Amino acid sequence: MSAQRTMIKPLAAGGGISNYAHYISIWVALVYSWPNLCIRGENMGWSRHHKNGLIHHSIMRSHAGYTLTATRGGNYANLLDMEGQVCHRWYSPWGIGYGYLLPNGNLLLRSGAAPEGQGMGGSAKSILELDWDGNVVWEFKNPLLHHDFHRTESGSTIALVWNKLDQKLADTVGGGFYEEGVDQGMYGDSVIEISPSGETMNTWNAWEHLDLAEDVICPLENRREWTHANCISLTPDGDFLISFRQTSTIGIVDRKTGEFTWKWGPGIVSHQHHPTILENGNILLFDNGAHRRGMNFSKVIEIDPKTNEIVWEYQGDPPLSFYSYNISSAERQPNGNTLICEGAPGRVFEVTPSGEVVWEYISPFFVGNPPTAGGSRFGYANAVFRAHRYAADHPAFAGKDLNPDNHANLNRLYR
């Protein structure tokens, strides 16, 4: 494997936040090439030619349903049966970064590439709602949209957006490092609520409720953003459940007061994604494990927010066999299993409560420039931001044709 050489200019003496850049020069080179790397099983080596598609399926122990995935940077979202066959797919010429099914069978998704020079991950230009046939039935545009969104029961949509912080406030935020040649301004996160007609109804600004002493940026992350929210959803009480990658924090926000009623994470998880509330009141999340002390590896954990104790976890054996530097998700299934999306290598798998893998799929859908063509930071990759599984009796599928033979040529090509 060849890696592009990354040139780091010597830093001036005197210390300071900017000197963290010196200590991560090698890490930056690895981050820029990680999509071309894949760790698998006992091999413990880097391989581009491992098997993909359906790897394993224990029919009796897995939770049957249809799994929704989309390759980051691609134009398609694919609905897969338990044999890894495409049963339905949606297309958007503007791209599908991530999407999920609504009860009416429509796909709600984020779309559009990042503005040139923006350089912050997870960005989008619009949120689209596509019907089953791929027609746009609703759209909201904002160049500062990013990562996640959620359709509420009332029909409104909550979404994450960036807003540039006042420089005086930005200067007081701790941690992180400045990048040479990059605008030294800092962005913060807001949650907006959008009406069905596309009007912004409410706005919650995270920076108005953060603690400068507690909410400190990881020293190995740049200072373009304070928090880098990557997930937003609602609790059963209608409050926000939010995840901040830069500070390794998840929290619950009272929507009436705007204040945090619970915050947790720094020093325990590292750059996590996708916290969700379970029926028992616990919170499930994907702990990416980037920038851990020692070896980097990922875990999926379930935490009791009443005691802040971890009551269940899954990690690879050996730990390094399960790792995604960014993106990724975890979703508890009705039978107690957990569907895990190891996002960077495009791996989606299901584990039992004891950690046994009972379904495993590696996305065969790659996008980007081929390895020999150079290309973007993420290169030629099959990365998946998040995966969801829907039972066969989900209302989205009522009256829908899910015969994989409708995509026979595609399935022959990618199985």
ZIFENBEL-V837801 format. One record per pair of residues at least 24 apart in sequence whose ideal C-beta (glycine too) atoms are under 8 Angstrom apart, sorted by the first residue. I is the first residue (numbers start at 0). GAP is how many residues later the second one is. D is the distance in Angstrom with one decimal. If there is no record, write none. Layout:
i=I gap=GAP d=D
i=I gap=GAP d=D
This chain:
i=0 gap=35 d=7.0
i=0 gap=36 d=7.6
i=0 gap=45 d=5.7
i=2 gap=26 d=6.1
i=2 gap=27 d=7.9
i=2 gap=30 d=5.0
i=3 gap=25 d=7.4
i=3 gap=28 d=6.7
i=3 gap=29 d=6.8
i=3 gap=370 d=7.8
i=4 gap=24 d=7.5
i=5 gap=26 d=6.9
i=8 gap=171 d=6.7
i=16 gap=158 d=7.4
i=16 gap=159 d=6.3
i=16 gap=160 d=5.2
i=16 gap=161 d=6.3
i=16 gap=202 d=7.7
i=16 gap=206 d=7.3
i=17 gap=159 d=5.5
i=17 gap=160 d=4.7
i=17 gap=162 d=7.9
i=18 gap=158 d=7.5
i=19 gap=156 d=7.5
i=19 gap=157 d=3.9
i=19 gap=199 d=5.0
i=19 gap=200 d=6.4
i=20 gap=156 d=5.0
i=20 gap=157 d=7.7
i=20 gap=158 d=7.0
i=20 gap=159 d=7.6
i=22 gap=197 d=7.6
i=23 gap=153 d=7.8
i=23 gap=196 d=5.3
i=26 gap=193 d=7.0
i=30 gap=294 d=6.5
i=31 gap=345 d=5.4
i=32 gap=346 d=7.1
i=33 gap=291 d=5.7
i=33 gap=310 d=6.1
i=34 gap=309 d=6.4
i=34 gap=333 d=7.9
i=34 gap=343 d=5.0
i=34 gap=344 d=5.0
i=34 gap=345 d=7.2
i=34 gap=346 d=3.5
i=34 gap=348 d=6.0
i=35 gap=335 d=6.4
i=35 gap=343 d=5.4
i=35 gap=344 d=6.9
i=35 gap=345 d=7.4
i=36 gap=308 d=7.9
i=37 gap=307 d=4.7
i=38 gap=281 d=6.4
i=38 gap=282 d=5.7
i=38 gap=284 d=6.7
i=38 gap=306 d=7.5
i=39 gap=281 d=7.4
i=40 gap=280 d=6.5
i=43 gap=274 d=7.7
i=43 gap=276 d=7.2
i=43 gap=277 d=7.4
i=47 gap=323 d=7.2
i=49 gap=312 d=7.2
i=50 gap=311 d=7.2
i=51 gap=294 d=7.7
i=51 gap=310 d=4.2
i=51 gap=311 d=6.7
i=51 gap=312 d=4.2
i=51 gap=330 d=7.4
i=51 gap=362 d=7.9
i=52 gap=31 d=5.0
i=52 gap=308 d=6.8
i=52 gap=309 d=6.8
i=52 gap=311 d=5.1
i=52 gap=361 d=6.1
i=52 gap=362 d=5.2
i=53 gap=29 d=5.9
i=53 gap=30 d=3.2
i=53 gap=306 d=7.6
i=53 gap=307 d=5.4
i=53 gap=361 d=7.3
i=54 gap=294 d=8.0
i=54 gap=305 d=4.1
i=54 gap=306 d=6.4
i=54 gap=307 d=6.1
i=55 gap=293 d=8.0
i=55 gap=301 d=6.4
i=55 gap=302 d=7.6
i=55 gap=303 d=6.6
i=55 gap=304 d=4.3
i=56 gap=25 d=6.1
i=56 gap=26 d=6.9
i=56 gap=301 d=7.7
i=56 gap=302 d=5.3
i=56 gap=303 d=7.8
i=57 gap=300 d=4.0
i=57 gap=301 d=6.8
i=60 gap=276 d=7.8
i=60 gap=291 d=6.4
i=60 gap=295 d=7.4
i=60 gap=297 d=4.3
i=61 gap=275 d=6.9
i=61 gap=288 d=5.4
i=61 gap=296 d=4.4
i=61 gap=297 d=4.3
i=62 gap=270 d=4.0
i=62 gap=271 d=6.3
i=62 gap=272 d=4.7
i=62 gap=274 d=5.3
i=62 gap=276 d=7.7
i=62 gap=287 d=6.7
i=62 gap=326 d=6.9
i=62 gap=328 d=7.9
i=63 gap=327 d=7.4
i=63 gap=328 d=6.6
i=64 gap=324 d=4.6
i=64 gap=325 d=5.4
i=64 gap=326 d=4.7
i=64 gap=327 d=6.2
i=64 gap=329 d=7.7
i=65 gap=323 d=6.9
i=65 gap=324 d=5.2
i=65 gap=326 d=7.0
i=65 gap=328 d=7.8
i=65 gap=331 d=7.4
i=65 gap=336 d=6.9
i=66 gap=272 d=7.4
i=66 gap=281 d=6.4
i=66 gap=294 d=7.2
i=66 gap=320 d=5.9
i=66 gap=321 d=7.1
i=66 gap=322 d=4.8
i=66 gap=323 d=7.9
i=67 gap=31 d=7.3
i=67 gap=32 d=6.7
i=67 gap=33 d=6.4
i=67 gap=319 d=6.6
i=67 gap=320 d=4.8
i=67 gap=321 d=7.6
i=67 gap=322 d=7.0
i=68 gap=272 d=7.7
i=68 gap=279 d=6.3
i=68 gap=294 d=6.1
i=68 gap=315 d=5.0
i=68 gap=318 d=5.1
i=69 gap=26 d=4.7
i=69 gap=27 d=7.1
i=69 gap=28 d=6.0
i=69 gap=29 d=6.0
i=69 gap=39 d=7.6
i=69 gap=314 d=6.8
i=69 gap=315 d=7.0
i=70 gap=275 d=7.0
i=70 gap=292 d=6.1
i=70 gap=294 d=4.6
i=70 gap=295 d=7.1
i=70 gap=296 d=5.2
i=70 gap=310 d=7.7
i=70 gap=311 d=5.6
i=70 gap=312 d=6.7
i=70 gap=313 d=6.3
i=71 gap=25 d=6.2
i=71 gap=26 d=7.8
i=71 gap=255 d=7.0
i=71 gap=271 d=7.9
i=71 gap=295 d=7.6
i=71 gap=306 d=7.2
i=71 gap=309 d=7.2
i=71 gap=311 d=4.5
i=71 gap=312 d=6.8
i=71 gap=313 d=5.4
i=72 gap=24 d=7.7
i=72 gap=294 d=4.6
i=72 gap=295 d=5.9
i=72 gap=305 d=6.7
i=72 gap=308 d=7.3
i=72 gap=310 d=7.7
i=73 gap=291 d=6.4
i=73 gap=293 d=4.2
i=75 gap=289 d=7.1
i=76 gap=30 d=6.1
i=76 gap=32 d=6.7
i=77 gap=287 d=6.9
i=78 gap=323 d=7.4
i=79 gap=281 d=7.0
i=80 gap=321 d=7.3
i=80 gap=323 d=6.0
i=81 gap=277 d=7.0
i=82 gap=321 d=7.7
i=83 gap=277 d=5.2
i=83 gap=331 d=6.6
i=84 gap=319 d=3.8
i=84 gap=322 d=7.4
i=84 gap=326 d=4.8
i=84 gap=330 d=6.9
i=85 gap=318 d=6.5
i=85 gap=321 d=4.5
i=85 gap=324 d=5.5
i=85 gap=325 d=5.8
i=85 gap=328 d=7.6
i=86 gap=315 d=4.3
i=86 gap=316 d=7.0
i=86 gap=317 d=5.1
i=86 gap=319 d=7.6
i=86 gap=320 d=7.2
i=87 gap=44 d=7.6
i=87 gap=312 d=7.3
i=87 gap=313 d=7.8
i=87 gap=314 d=6.2
i=87 gap=318 d=7.7
i=87 gap=319 d=7.9
i=88 gap=318 d=7.0
i=89 gap=40 d=5.3
i=89 gap=44 d=5.3
i=90 gap=43 d=5.5
i=91 gap=36 d=6.5
i=91 gap=38 d=6.9
i=91 gap=42 d=7.5
i=93 gap=31 d=7.3
i=93 gap=32 d=7.2
i=93 gap=34 d=7.6
i=96 gap=25 d=7.5
i=96 gap=27 d=5.8
i=96 gap=288 d=6.3
i=97 gap=49 d=8.0
i=97 gap=50 d=7.7
i=97 gap=287 d=4.2
i=97 gap=288 d=5.6
i=99 gap=286 d=7.9
i=99 gap=288 d=5.4
i=100 gap=287 d=7.2
i=100 gap=289 d=6.0
i=100 gap=293 d=7.3
i=100 gap=295 d=4.6
i=101 gap=27 d=7.3
i=101 gap=49 d=6.1
i=101 gap=294 d=6.8
i=102 gap=291 d=7.8
i=102 gap=292 d=4.6
i=102 gap=293 d=6.0
i=103 gap=291 d=7.5
i=103 gap=292 d=6.9
i=104 gap=26 d=7.4
i=104 gap=27 d=4.9
i=104 gap=290 d=7.7
i=104 gap=291 d=4.2
i=104 gap=292 d=6.9
i=104 gap=293 d=7.4
i=104 gap=295 d=6.1
i=105 gap=24 d=6.2
i=105 gap=25 d=5.3
i=105 gap=26 d=7.0
i=105 gap=31 d=6.6
i=105 gap=290 d=8.0
i=107 gap=41 d=6.8
i=107 gap=43 d=5.7
i=107 gap=49 d=7.7
i=109 gap=35 d=6.6
i=109 gap=36 d=8.0
i=109 gap=37 d=7.6
i=109 gap=38 d=7.9
i=109 gap=39 d=6.5
i=114 gap=28 d=5.7
i=118 gap=63 d=7.3
i=118 gap=105 d=6.7
i=119 gap=26 d=7.0
i=119 gap=42 d=7.0
i=119 gap=67 d=7.0
i=119 gap=104 d=5.8
i=119 gap=105 d=6.1
i=119 gap=108 d=7.4
i=120 gap=25 d=8.0
i=120 gap=107 d=7.7
i=120 gap=205 d=6.9
i=121 gap=24 d=4.7
i=121 gap=25 d=4.0
i=121 gap=108 d=6.3
i=121 gap=263 d=7.9
i=126 gap=30 d=6.6
i=126 gap=32 d=6.1
i=126 gap=67 d=7.9
i=131 gap=268 d=6.3
i=137 gap=58 d=7.4
i=138 gap=59 d=7.7
i=139 gap=54 d=5.4
i=139 gap=58 d=5.4
i=145 gap=83 d=7.8
i=146 gap=82 d=6.5
i=146 gap=83 d=4.8
i=146 gap=84 d=6.9
i=146 gap=85 d=7.8
i=147 gap=81 d=7.6
i=147 gap=82 d=6.7
i=147 gap=83 d=5.1
i=147 gap=84 d=4.8
i=147 gap=85 d=7.7
i=148 gap=83 d=7.2
i=149 gap=82 d=6.0
i=149 gap=83 d=5.3
i=149 gap=84 d=6.3
i=151 gap=41 d=7.8
i=151 gap=82 d=6.6
i=154 gap=41 d=5.0
i=155 gap=37 d=5.2
i=155 gap=38 d=6.1
i=155 gap=39 d=5.7
i=155 gap=40 d=6.9
i=155 gap=45 d=6.5
i=156 gap=36 d=7.3
i=156 gap=37 d=4.5
i=157 gap=33 d=5.8
i=157 gap=34 d=7.0
i=157 gap=35 d=5.2
i=157 gap=36 d=7.5
i=157 gap=74 d=6.0
i=157 gap=76 d=7.4
i=157 gap=82 d=7.7
i=158 gap=32 d=7.3
i=158 gap=33 d=5.7
i=158 gap=35 d=6.4
i=158 gap=73 d=7.3
i=159 gap=29 d=6.1
i=159 gap=30 d=7.4
i=159 gap=31 d=6.3
i=159 gap=69 d=5.0
i=159 gap=70 d=8.0
i=159 gap=72 d=5.4
i=160 gap=28 d=7.6
i=160 gap=29 d=5.1
i=160 gap=30 d=7.8
i=160 gap=31 d=5.6
i=161 gap=25 d=4.3
i=161 gap=26 d=7.2
i=161 gap=27 d=6.6
i=161 gap=28 d=7.4
i=161 gap=63 d=7.3
i=162 gap=24 d=6.6
i=162 gap=25 d=5.7
i=162 gap=26 d=7.7
i=162 gap=27 d=5.2
i=162 gap=42 d=6.9
i=163 gap=24 d=7.8
i=164 gap=42 d=6.1
i=164 gap=61 d=6.8
i=168 gap=38 d=6.6
i=169 gap=53 d=7.7
i=169 gap=56 d=7.5
i=171 gap=40 d=5.8
i=172 gap=39 d=6.7
i=172 gap=42 d=7.9
i=172 gap=43 d=7.7
i=172 gap=44 d=6.6
i=172 gap=50 d=7.4
i=172 gap=53 d=5.3
i=173 gap=38 d=6.8
i=173 gap=42 d=4.2
i=173 gap=43 d=6.8
i=174 gap=41 d=4.1
i=174 gap=42 d=3.4
i=174 gap=43 d=6.3
i=174 gap=44 d=5.5
i=174 gap=46 d=7.6
i=174 gap=48 d=7.8
i=174 gap=72 d=8.0
i=175 gap=41 d=3.7
i=175 gap=42 d=7.1
i=175 gap=43 d=6.7
i=175 gap=45 d=5.4
i=175 gap=46 d=5.9
i=175 gap=47 d=3.8
i=175 gap=70 d=7.4
i=176 gap=42 d=6.9
i=176 gap=43 d=7.7
i=176 gap=44 d=7.6
i=176 gap=45 d=5.9
i=176 gap=46 d=6.6
i=177 gap=44 d=7.3
i=177 gap=45 d=5.7
i=178 gap=43 d=5.2
i=178 gap=44 d=8.0
i=178 gap=45 d=7.6
i=181 gap=40 d=7.5
i=181 gap=42 d=7.0
i=182 gap=41 d=8.0
i=183 gap=39 d=7.4
i=184 gap=39 d=7.9
i=185 gap=37 d=5.8
i=185 gap=38 d=6.6
i=185 gap=39 d=6.7
i=185 gap=40 d=5.9
i=186 gap=37 d=6.4
i=186 gap=38 d=4.9
i=186 gap=39 d=7.3
i=187 gap=37 d=7.4
i=187 gap=38 d=5.1
i=187 gap=39 d=6.6
i=188 gap=36 d=7.6
i=188 gap=37 d=7.5
i=188 gap=38 d=5.0
i=188 gap=39 d=7.4
i=188 gap=40 d=4.1
i=188 gap=55 d=7.3
i=190 gap=38 d=7.9
i=190 gap=41 d=5.8
i=190 gap=49 d=6.1
i=190 gap=51 d=7.2
i=203 gap=36 d=7.1
i=203 gap=49 d=6.9
i=203 gap=51 d=7.5
i=203 gap=54 d=5.7
i=205 gap=36 d=7.6
i=205 gap=38 d=7.5
i=207 gap=50 d=7.1
i=208 gap=44 d=7.2
i=208 gap=49 d=5.8
i=208 gap=50 d=5.9
i=208 gap=51 d=6.1
i=213 gap=49 d=7.6
i=213 gap=52 d=7.4
i=214 gap=29 d=7.6
i=214 gap=32 d=5.0
i=214 gap=34 d=6.7
i=215 gap=31 d=6.4
i=215 gap=50 d=7.8
i=216 gap=29 d=4.9
i=216 gap=30 d=6.3
i=217 gap=28 d=6.2
i=217 gap=29 d=7.2
i=217 gap=30 d=6.7
i=217 gap=52 d=7.9
i=217 gap=53 d=7.2
i=217 gap=73 d=5.8
i=219 gap=71 d=4.9
i=220 gap=25 d=5.4
i=220 gap=70 d=7.9
i=229 gap=43 d=5.4
i=229 gap=44 d=7.7
i=230 gap=42 d=6.2
i=230 gap=43 d=5.2
i=230 gap=44 d=6.1
i=232 gap=42 d=7.9
i=232 gap=43 d=6.6
i=232 gap=44 d=7.6
i=234 gap=42 d=5.4
i=235 gap=41 d=6.7
i=240 gap=34 d=5.8
i=240 gap=35 d=7.5
i=240 gap=36 d=6.2
i=240 gap=42 d=7.5
i=242 gap=29 d=6.0
i=242 gap=30 d=6.4
i=242 gap=31 d=7.1
i=242 gap=32 d=5.3
i=242 gap=42 d=7.3
i=244 gap=26 d=5.0
i=244 gap=27 d=7.1
i=244 gap=28 d=7.2
i=244 gap=81 d=7.8
i=247 gap=24 d=6.5
i=249 gap=25 d=4.7
i=249 gap=33 d=7.0
i=249 gap=35 d=6.5
i=251 gap=53 d=7.4
i=261 gap=43 d=5.5
i=263 gap=39 d=6.9
i=263 gap=41 d=7.0
i=263 gap=44 d=5.8
i=267 gap=42 d=7.9
i=268 gap=32 d=7.2
i=270 gap=54 d=8.0
i=270 gap=55 d=7.1
i=272 gap=53 d=7.6
i=272 gap=54 d=6.4
i=272 gap=55 d=5.1
i=272 gap=56 d=6.3
i=272 gap=70 d=7.8
i=272 gap=113 d=7.9
i=273 gap=54 d=6.9
i=273 gap=55 d=4.0
i=273 gap=56 d=6.1
i=273 gap=57 d=8.0
i=273 gap=112 d=6.3
i=275 gap=54 d=7.5
i=275 gap=55 d=6.8
i=275 gap=56 d=7.4
i=277 gap=24 d=7.1
i=277 gap=54 d=5.5
i=280 gap=24 d=7.2
i=280 gap=25 d=7.5
i=281 gap=29 d=6.5
i=283 gap=46 d=5.4
i=283 gap=47 d=7.6
i=283 gap=48 d=5.5
i=283 gap=54 d=7.2
i=284 gap=45 d=6.5
i=285 gap=38 d=7.8
i=285 gap=42 d=4.5
i=285 gap=43 d=5.6
i=285 gap=44 d=4.7
i=285 gap=54 d=7.3
i=285 gap=55 d=7.6
i=287 gap=35 d=8.0
i=287 gap=36 d=5.9
i=287 gap=37 d=6.4
i=287 gap=38 d=6.3
i=287 gap=40 d=6.2
i=288 gap=34 d=6.6
i=289 gap=35 d=5.0
i=289 gap=36 d=7.0
i=294 gap=24 d=6.7
i=294 gap=25 d=6.3
i=295 gap=24 d=7.9
i=295 gap=27 d=6.1
i=295 gap=29 d=7.6
i=296 gap=25 d=6.4
i=296 gap=26 d=5.0
i=297 gap=24 d=5.3
i=297 gap=25 d=4.9
i=297 gap=26 d=5.5
i=297 gap=30 d=7.1
i=297 gap=44 d=6.9
i=299 gap=30 d=4.4
i=299 gap=38 d=6.2
i=299 gap=40 d=5.7
i=311 gap=41 d=7.1
i=313 gap=24 d=6.6
i=313 gap=26 d=7.1
i=313 gap=37 d=5.5
i=313 gap=41 d=5.3
i=316 gap=38 d=8.0
i=326 gap=56 d=6.3
i=326 gap=57 d=7.3
i=326 gap=58 d=4.8
i=326 gap=59 d=7.2
i=327 gap=57 d=7.9
i=327 gap=58 d=7.4
i=328 gap=56 d=7.6
i=328 gap=57 d=4.0
i=328 gap=58 d=6.1
i=328 gap=59 d=8.0
i=330 gap=56 d=7.4
i=330 gap=57 d=6.2
i=330 gap=58 d=6.6
i=332 gap=56 d=6.6
i=333 gap=57 d=7.2
i=338 gap=48 d=6.4
i=338 gap=49 d=7.7
i=338 gap=50 d=5.1
i=340 gap=43 d=5.6
i=340 gap=44 d=7.8
i=340 gap=45 d=5.7
i=340 gap=46 d=3.9
i=342 gap=40 d=5.6
i=342 gap=41 d=5.3
i=342 gap=42 d=6.0
i=342 gap=43 d=7.3
i=343 gap=37 d=7.8
i=343 gap=39 d=5.4
i=344 gap=37 d=7.3
i=344 gap=38 d=7.5
i=345 gap=35 d=7.4
i=345 gap=36 d=3.4
i=345 gap=37 d=5.7
i=345 gap=38 d=5.1
i=347 gap=36 d=6.6
i=347 gap=39 d=4.6
i=349 gap=39 d=7.9
i=363 gap=50 d=4.3
i=364 gap=49 d=7.0
